[in-house]
Amino acid sequence: MFNCDIAKQVLNAAHDMGIEIGAKQLAPVMGCSSQIASNKLNPNNETHKLSVADLVSCMAYADDFRPLAEMARGFGFELKRAGDRAECRQSVYEAVMKVDEAKGSLSALLAEAMADGQITPREERELAQAVTGLQELVGRLVVRSGKIS
């Protein structure tokens, strides 16, 4: 059975964040007007509900993870930020550079394959492997609380 107290604590923490940052500031992040943002951040509002996407966007924008901490606490976990922010920014930079390098390699491979006007089965396999590798790198470039997973 779902524990409504956890949801209430998460929504209350989101509301506190909204009050401190301001619905007007968070509205563009949420993709709505400041009035709708205010309604979504109000835990007592039944008309507009705060979505997970809205909550994640607001936490990232505000660098305020109290709602996440409340959820973790409600399920018996302790939330701690992983690593130093500067270290995390560096790892993000390195991950983006790896993606760019893979894109460049894919482009060079495609240019080489197209040079004679046709793509052989071997070239097609190599291109498919390069695309798969690029997709895997992009897939790992998921930033969560400043961390590359």
C-alpha positions as CSV (number, residue, x, y, z in Angstrom):
1,M,0.0,0.0,0.0
2,F,1.2,3.5,-0.9
3,N,2.2,5.7,2.1
4,C,0.5,9.1,1.5
5,D,2.6,10.7,4.3
6,I,5.7,10.3,2.1
7,A,3.9,12.0,-0.8
8,K,2.7,14.8,1.5
9,Q,6.3,15.4,2.8
10,V,7.7,15.5,-0.7
11,L,5.0,17.9,-1.9
12,N,5.5,20.1,1.2
13,A,9.2,20.2,0.6
14,A,8.5,21.2,-3.1
15,H,6.1,23.9,-1.8
16,D,8.8,25.3,0.5
17,M,11.3,25.3,-2.4
18,G,8.7,27.1,-4.5
19,I,8.1,29.8,-1.8
20,E,11.9,30.4,-1.4
21,I,12.7,30.5,-5.1
22,G,9.4,31.9,-6.3
23,A,6.9,30.5,-8.8
24,K,7.8,33.3,-11.2
25,Q,11.4,32.0,-11.4
26,L,10.4,28.3,-11.6
27,A,7.6,28.8,-14.2
28,P,9.9,28.9,-17.3
29,V,11.7,25.7,-16.0
30,M,8.3,24.0,-15.7
31,G,7.1,25.3,-19.0
32,C,4.0,27.1,-17.7
33,S,2.8,30.4,-16.4
34,S,3.8,31.6,-12.9
35,Q,0.1,31.1,-11.7
36,I,0.1,27.5,-12.9
37,A,3.5,26.9,-11.3
38,S,2.2,28.4,-8.1
39,N,-0.8,26.1,-8.3
40,K,1.4,23.0,-9.0
41,L,3.7,23.8,-6.1
42,N,0.8,24.2,-3.7
43,P,0.3,20.8,-2.1
44,N,-3.4,21.7,-1.3
45,N,-4.3,22.4,-4.9
46,E,-6.5,19.7,-6.5
47,T,-6.6,21.3,-10.0
48,H,-3.0,21.4,-11.1
49,K,-0.7,18.5,-9.9
50,L,3.1,18.7,-9.8
51,S,4.6,16.1,-12.2
52,V,7.8,14.3,-11.7
53,A,9.3,16.1,-14.6
54,D,8.3,19.5,-13.1
55,L,9.8,18.5,-9.7
56,V,13.1,17.2,-11.2
57,S,13.4,20.4,-13.3
58,C,12.7,22.6,-10.3
59,M,15.2,20.8,-8.1
60,A,17.9,21.0,-10.7
61,Y,17.2,24.7,-11.4
62,A,17.1,25.6,-7.7
63,D,19.9,23.2,-6.7
64,D,17.5,22.3,-3.9
65,F,16.9,18.6,-3.3
66,R,14.7,18.7,-0.2
67,P,11.9,16.9,-1.9
68,L,14.2,14.1,-2.9
69,A,15.6,14.0,0.6
70,E,12.1,13.7,2.0
71,M,11.3,10.8,-0.4
72,A,14.5,9.0,0.5
73,R,13.8,9.5,4.3
74,G,10.3,8.3,3.8
75,F,11.5,5.0,2.4
76,G,14.3,4.6,4.9
77,F,17.2,5.9,2.9
78,E,19.8,8.6,3.7
79,L,20.4,11.0,0.9
80,K,24.0,12.3,0.4
81,R,25.4,14.2,-2.5
82,A,28.0,12.1,-4.4
83,G,31.3,13.8,-4.9
84,D,32.5,17.3,-5.2
85,R,30.6,19.7,-7.5
86,A,33.8,20.7,-9.4
87,E,34.7,17.1,-9.8
88,C,31.2,16.4,-11.1
89,R,31.4,19.3,-13.6
90,Q,34.7,17.9,-14.8
91,S,33.2,14.4,-15.3
92,V,30.3,16.0,-17.2
93,Y,32.8,17.8,-19.4
94,E,34.8,14.7,-20.0
95,A,31.7,12.7,-20.9
96,V,30.5,15.3,-23.4
97,M,34.0,15.3,-25.0
98,K,33.8,11.5,-25.4
99,V,30.4,11.9,-27.1
100,D,31.9,14.6,-29.4
101,E,34.9,12.4,-30.2
102,A,32.5,9.5,-31.0
103,K,30.4,11.7,-33.3
104,G,33.6,12.8,-35.1
105,S,34.7,9.2,-35.6
106,L,31.3,8.3,-36.9
107,S,31.3,11.2,-39.3
108,A,34.8,10.2,-40.6
109,L,33.7,6.6,-40.9
110,L,30.6,7.6,-42.9
111,A,32.6,10.0,-45.2
112,E,35.1,7.2,-45.9
113,A,32.3,4.7,-46.6
114,M,30.5,7.1,-48.9
115,A,33.7,8.1,-50.8
116,D,33.2,5.5,-53.5
117,G,29.4,6.1,-53.7
118,Q,28.3,2.9,-52.1
119,I,28.3,1.3,-48.6
120,T,29.5,-2.3,-48.5
121,P,28.1,-4.8,-45.9
122,R,31.4,-4.5,-43.9
123,E,31.1,-0.7,-43.9
124,E,27.5,-1.0,-42.9
125,R,28.5,-3.2,-39.9
126,E,31.2,-0.7,-38.9
127,L,28.8,2.2,-39.1
128,A,26.2,0.3,-37.0
129,Q,28.8,-0.5,-34.4
130,A,29.9,3.2,-34.3
131,V,26.3,4.3,-34.0
132,T,25.7,1.8,-31.2
133,G,28.8,3.0,-29.4
134,L,27.7,6.7,-29.7
135,Q,24.2,5.8,-28.4
136,E,25.7,4.1,-25.4
137,L,27.8,7.1,-24.6
138,V,24.8,9.4,-24.9
139,G,22.8,7.0,-22.8
140,R,25.3,7.2,-20.0
141,L,25.3,11.0,-20.2
142,V,22.4,11.2,-17.8
143,V,23.0,14.0,-15.3
144,R,21.4,13.4,-11.9
145,S,22.4,15.7,-9.1
146,G,25.6,16.6,-10.9
147,K,26.6,12.9,-11.5
148,I,27.1,11.0,-14.7
149,S,25.7,7.5,-14.4
